[in-house]
């Protein structure tokens, strides 16, 4: 005859084990971290371990980071970390014929070297909540979950396919310039990583999925960005080996697909507002697409000056500002005042 006390004890143990396992499983991909001026390398390793990602950065690993998060989604944690170190974070797929080429280009990125020879495909930033639009959403979506619906293209080489992926997912893709094999049949639709893996596998190459945390060098004091008046003091940020090429306007329909895929990943409570904003912006761009450049610019300036648009932009800025430390906010305001004074005191154009 079985001992009732032993059976009861075994039952309690089973319940406790179930609770522990459930808590462990439910916490997969969530990040809890409490760091006070900890080295960036330590914070990165903690996020990698908890979130199941690989983060590659060109920042000094000893950079002090203060960050406090409890059970945050991994890309929320990465977004906050990027803001804390004044950087940009992107999901990136690095593809090459062999692992050594991938390792070499990532090593060049981390050390600041730029040997060239790589084609970097990107549709610009905007991988965050709200489909990359002017949204009041606080949600940072996981770009790995974006669905990539394959569109047929006449030239089915690898770089053409990956350029489509960049525009449809918002991820960054990089390949050696001299490697561009033809690609056969691919899935009709898959999540970003699986489709990228299928394309690179069809090219008989290797693929590395990473998060690229890029730190731009600080602007020298008293110098301006290109476009802020030109002339003496003109300054441009140094490009890394994995910096996207500038001036790619992209395919409007593919970028619209990306926005819709991002909206689909938002919480239901935020989805309708984001969809309404997207529909309004798309209608606007269709109305001005064929106008002369000067008239299109005037219409855009008029749109951006509307109170409701200004309010949404201020909301987004405030949301990002809330992720900064008090010291960062103070320095940001100081730089803003300095730029305003420089513009005010700049000599008038003749």
C-alpha positions as CSV (number, residue, x, y, z in Angstrom):
1,X,0.0,0.0,0.0
2,X,1.3,3.4,-1.0
3,X,2.1,5.9,1.7
4,X,-0.4,8.9,1.4
5,X,2.2,11.3,2.9
6,X,4.8,10.3,0.2
7,X,2.2,10.7,-2.5
8,X,1.2,14.2,-1.1
9,X,4.9,15.2,-1.0
10,X,5.5,14.0,-4.5
11,X,2.5,15.9,-5.7
12,X,3.7,19.2,-4.1
13,X,7.1,18.7,-5.6
14,X,5.5,18.2,-9.1
15,X,3.5,21.4,-8.7
16,X,6.6,23.4,-7.6
17,X,8.6,22.0,-10.5
18,X,5.8,22.9,-13.0
19,X,5.7,26.5,-11.6
20,X,9.5,26.8,-11.9
21,X,9.6,25.4,-15.4
22,X,6.6,27.7,-16.5
23,X,8.3,30.8,-15.1
24,X,11.5,29.8,-16.9
25,X,9.8,29.2,-20.2
26,X,7.6,32.3,-20.0
27,X,10.8,34.4,-19.4
28,X,12.6,33.3,-22.6
29,X,13.6,36.3,-24.6
30,X,12.9,38.8,-21.7
31,X,15.6,40.8,-20.2
32,X,16.1,41.8,-16.6
33,X,19.2,43.9,-15.9
34,X,20.2,46.4,-13.2
35,X,23.5,48.0,-14.1
36,X,25.0,51.2,-12.6
37,X,27.9,52.5,-14.7
38,X,28.8,48.9,-15.7
39,X,31.1,48.2,-18.7
40,X,29.2,48.0,-21.9
41,X,30.7,44.6,-22.6
42,X,29.1,43.2,-19.5
43,X,25.7,44.7,-20.3
44,X,25.9,43.4,-23.9
45,X,26.7,39.9,-22.7
46,X,23.8,39.9,-20.3
47,X,21.3,41.0,-23.0
48,X,22.8,38.4,-25.4
49,X,22.4,35.6,-22.9
50,X,18.9,36.4,-21.8
51,X,17.6,37.5,-25.3
52,X,19.2,34.8,-27.4
53,X,20.8,37.4,-29.8
54,X,24.3,38.3,-30.8
55,X,25.2,42.0,-30.5
56,X,28.2,43.4,-32.4
57,X,29.3,47.0,-31.7
58,X,32.0,49.5,-32.6
59,X,31.8,51.1,-29.2
60,X,34.5,51.0,-26.5
61,X,33.6,47.9,-24.4
62,X,34.6,49.8,-21.3
63,X,31.9,52.5,-21.9
64,X,30.0,52.9,-18.6
65,X,26.3,52.1,-18.9
66,X,23.5,52.7,-16.5
67,X,20.4,50.5,-17.3
68,X,17.6,49.1,-15.2
69,X,15.0,46.9,-16.9
70,X,12.7,44.1,-15.6
71,X,11.4,41.4,-18.0
72,X,11.7,43.7,-21.0
73,X,11.4,42.3,-24.5
74,X,14.8,41.8,-26.0
75,X,14.5,44.6,-28.7
76,X,13.1,47.0,-26.1
77,X,16.2,46.3,-24.1
78,X,18.4,46.8,-27.1
79,X,16.6,50.0,-28.1
80,X,17.1,51.4,-24.6
81,X,20.8,50.4,-24.6
82,X,21.3,52.1,-27.9
83,X,19.8,55.3,-26.6
84,X,22.0,55.1,-23.4
85,X,25.2,54.9,-25.5
86,X,24.0,57.5,-28.1
87,X,24.0,54.8,-30.8
88,X,21.8,53.1,-33.4
89,X,20.7,49.4,-33.2
90,X,19.7,47.4,-36.3
91,X,18.9,43.8,-37.0
92,X,21.5,42.8,-39.6
93,X,22.2,39.7,-41.8
94,X,25.8,39.3,-42.9
95,X,26.2,36.9,-45.8
96,X,29.4,35.6,-47.5
97,X,30.7,32.5,-49.2
98,X,32.5,31.4,-46.0
99,X,32.6,32.1,-42.2
100,X,36.0,33.8,-42.4
101,X,34.8,36.6,-44.6
102,X,32.0,37.3,-42.1
103,X,34.3,37.2,-39.1
104,X,36.8,39.5,-40.9
105,X,34.2,42.2,-41.7
106,X,32.7,42.1,-38.2
107,X,36.2,42.5,-36.8
108,X,36.8,45.5,-39.1
109,X,33.6,47.0,-37.9
110,X,34.4,46.6,-34.2
111,X,37.9,48.1,-34.6
112,X,36.8,51.0,-36.9
113,X,38.6,49.8,-40.0
114,X,37.0,50.2,-43.4
115,X,38.6,47.9,-45.9
116,X,35.7,48.3,-48.3
117,X,34.6,45.6,-50.7
118,X,31.2,45.1,-49.1
119,X,27.8,46.0,-50.4
120,X,25.5,47.2,-47.6
121,X,21.8,47.1,-48.4
122,X,19.4,49.1,-46.2
123,X,16.1,50.9,-46.4
124,X,17.0,53.4,-43.7
125,X,15.9,53.3,-40.1
126,X,12.4,53.0,-38.8
127,X,12.3,49.5,-37.4
128,X,10.5,50.5,-34.3
129,X,6.9,50.6,-33.2
130,X,4.2,52.1,-35.4
131,X,5.6,50.8,-38.7
132,X,8.4,53.4,-38.7
133,X,5.8,56.2,-39.0
134,X,4.9,59.2,-36.9
135,X,3.1,57.2,-34.3
136,X,2.4,57.6,-30.6
137,X,3.1,53.9,-30.0
138,X,5.6,53.1,-27.3
139,X,6.0,49.5,-28.6
140,X,9.4,48.4,-30.0
141,X,8.6,45.5,-32.2
142,X,10.9,42.5,-32.8
143,X,12.1,42.9,-36.4
144,X,12.9,39.2,-36.6
145,X,9.1,38.6,-36.6
146,X,8.4,40.7,-39.6
147,X,7.0,38.7,-42.5
148,X,8.8,38.9,-45.8
149,X,6.6,38.2,-48.8
150,X,8.8,37.4,-51.7
151,X,8.1,39.5,-54.9
152,X,9.3,38.1,-58.2
153,X,12.0,40.1,-59.8
154,X,13.5,39.7,-63.3
155,X,17.1,39.6,-62.0
156,X,17.1,36.9,-59.4
157,X,20.7,37.4,-58.1
158,X,21.4,37.3,-54.4
159,X,22.0,41.0,-53.9
160,X,18.8,41.9,-55.7
161,X,16.9,39.5,-53.5
162,X,18.5,40.8,-50.3
163,X,17.9,44.4,-51.4
164,X,14.2,43.5,-51.5
165,X,14.5,42.0,-48.0
166,X,16.1,45.2,-46.7
167,X,13.2,47.3,-48.0
168,X,10.5,44.8,-46.9
169,X,11.8,44.1,-43.4
170,X,13.9,47.2,-42.4
171,X,16.9,44.9,-41.6
172,X,20.4,45.6,-42.9
173,X,22.0,43.1,-45.3
174,X,25.7,43.0,-46.2
175,X,27.5,40.8,-48.7
176,X,30.9,41.0,-50.5
177,X,30.5,43.1,-53.6
178,X,32.1,40.4,-55.8
179,X,29.7,37.7,-54.6
180,X,26.3,37.7,-56.4
181,X,25.2,34.3,-57.5
182,X,21.8,33.6,-59.2
183,X,19.1,32.3,-56.8
184,X,16.5,29.7,-57.6
185,X,13.1,29.0,-56.0
186,X,12.4,30.6,-52.6
187,X,9.5,30.4,-50.1
188,X,6.5,32.6,-50.9
189,X,6.6,34.1,-47.5
190,X,8.6,33.7,-44.3
191,X,9.9,35.6,-41.3
192,X,12.9,37.8,-42.0
193,X,15.6,35.4,-40.7
194,X,14.2,32.3,-42.3
195,X,13.8,34.0,-45.7
196,X,17.3,35.4,-45.5
197,X,18.7,32.0,-44.6
198,X,16.8,30.4,-47.5
199,X,18.3,32.9,-50.0
200,X,21.9,32.5,-48.7
201,X,21.5,28.8,-48.6
202,X,20.4,28.8,-52.2
203,X,23.6,30.8,-52.9
204,X,25.6,28.1,-51.1
205,X,26.9,30.7,-48.6
206,X,27.0,31.3,-44.9
207,X,24.8,33.7,-42.9
208,X,25.2,35.5,-39.5
209,X,22.2,37.1,-37.8
210,X,23.3,39.9,-35.5
211,X,22.2,43.1,-33.9
212,X,24.5,45.9,-35.1
213,X,25.0,48.5,-32.4
214,X,26.7,51.5,-34.2
215,X,28.2,54.4,-32.4
216,X,29.0,57.5,-34.5
217,X,32.0,59.6,-33.5
218,X,31.0,62.7,-31.6
219,X,30.7,65.9,-33.5
220,X,33.6,68.2,-32.9
221,X,32.6,71.2,-30.8
222,X,31.5,74.2,-32.9
223,X,31.3,72.2,-36.1
224,X,28.1,71.7,-38.1
225,X,26.6,68.8,-40.0
226,X,26.7,68.8,-43.7
227,X,23.6,70.7,-44.8
228,X,23.6,73.0,-41.7
229,X,24.9,76.0,-43.5
230,X,28.0,74.4,-45.2
231,X,31.2,76.4,-45.5
232,X,33.8,76.3,-42.7
233,X,33.0,73.9,-40.0
234,X,31.3,71.4,-42.3
235,X,31.4,67.9,-40.7
236,X,30.2,64.5,-41.7
237,X,30.1,61.3,-39.6
238,X,32.7,58.8,-40.5
239,X,31.3,55.7,-42.3
240,X,32.0,52.2,-41.1
241,X,32.5,49.2,-43.3
242,X,28.9,48.3,-42.6
243,X,27.4,51.7,-43.0
244,X,24.5,51.8,-45.6
245,X,25.0,53.6,-48.9
246,X,23.3,57.0,-49.0
247,X,20.6,58.1,-51.4
248,X,18.7,54.9,-52.0
249,X,15.0,56.0,-52.3
250,X,13.8,52.4,-52.6
251,X,10.6,50.8,-53.9
252,X,7.5,52.6,-52.4
253,X,5.4,49.4,-52.6
254,X,8.0,47.3,-50.8
255,X,8.3,49.9,-48.1
256,X,4.5,50.0,-47.7
257,X,4.6,46.2,-47.2
258,X,7.2,46.7,-44.5
259,X,5.0,49.3,-42.7
260,X,2.0,46.9,-42.9
261,X,4.0,44.0,-41.6
262,X,5.2,46.2,-38.7
263,X,1.7,47.3,-37.9
264,X,0.6,43.7,-37.8
265,X,3.1,43.1,-34.9
266,X,1.7,46.0,-32.8
267,X,-0.6,45.2,-29.8
268,X,-4.2,45.3,-30.9
269,X,-4.9,48.5,-28.9
270,X,-2.3,50.4,-31.0
271,X,-2.9,48.8,-34.4
272,X,-5.9,50.9,-35.5
273,X,-4.3,54.2,-34.8
274,X,-1.1,53.2,-36.6
275,X,-3.1,51.9,-39.6
276,X,-5.0,55.2,-39.8
277,X,-1.8,57.2,-39.7
278,X,-0.3,55.0,-42.4
279,X,-3.3,55.3,-44.7
280,X,-3.2,59.1,-44.3
281,X,0.5,59.4,-45.1
282,X,0.2,57.1,-48.1
283,X,-2.7,59.1,-49.5
284,X,-0.6,62.3,-49.0
285,X,2.4,60.8,-50.9
286,X,0.3,59.6,-53.7
287,X,-1.1,63.1,-54.1
288,X,2.3,64.8,-54.2
289,X,4.3,62.1,-56.0
290,X,4.1,63.7,-59.5
291,X,4.3,67.4,-58.4
292,X,7.3,69.5,-59.3
293,X,10.1,69.3,-56.7
294,X,9.5,72.8,-55.3
295,X,5.8,72.4,-55.0
296,X,6.2,68.9,-53.4
297,X,8.7,70.4,-50.8
298,X,6.2,73.2,-50.0
299,X,3.4,70.7,-49.5
300,X,5.7,68.6,-47.2
301,X,6.6,71.6,-45.1
302,X,2.9,72.5,-44.8
303,X,2.1,69.0,-43.6
304,X,4.9,68.9,-41.1
305,X,3.8,72.3,-39.6
306,X,0.3,71.0,-38.8
307,X,-0.3,71.0,-35.0
308,X,-1.4,67.4,-35.0
309,X,1.8,66.3,-36.7
310,X,3.9,68.4,-34.5
311,X,2.2,66.9,-31.5
312,X,2.9,63.4,-32.6
313,X,6.6,64.2,-33.4
314,X,6.9,65.7,-29.9
315,X,5.3,62.6,-28.4
316,X,7.8,60.4,-30.1
317,X,10.7,62.6,-29.1
318,X,9.5,62.6,-25.5
319,X,9.2,58.8,-25.5
320,X,12.8,58.4,-26.6
321,X,13.9,61.1,-24.3
322,X,12.4,59.2,-21.4
323,X,14.9,56.3,-22.1
324,X,17.8,58.7,-21.6
325,X,19.6,59.3,-18.3
326,X,19.2,62.8,-16.7
327,X,22.8,63.5,-17.7
328,X,22.1,62.7,-21.3
329,X,19.0,64.9,-21.3
330,X,21.1,67.8,-19.9
331,X,23.8,67.3,-22.5
332,X,21.2,67.0,-25.3
333,X,19.6,70.3,-24.3
334,X,23.0,72.0,-24.1
335,X,23.9,70.9,-27.6
336,X,20.5,72.1,-28.9
337,X,21.1,75.6,-27.4
338,X,24.6,75.7,-28.9
339,X,23.3,74.8,-32.3
340,X,20.6,77.4,-32.1
341,X,23.1,80.1,-31.1
342,X,25.4,79.0,-34.0
343,X,22.6,79.3,-36.5
344,X,21.6,82.7,-35.0
345,X,25.1,84.0,-35.2
346,X,26.0,82.5,-38.6
347,X,26.7,85.1,-41.4
348,X,23.7,85.7,-43.7
349,X,24.0,84.1,-47.2
350,X,24.7,86.5,-50.0
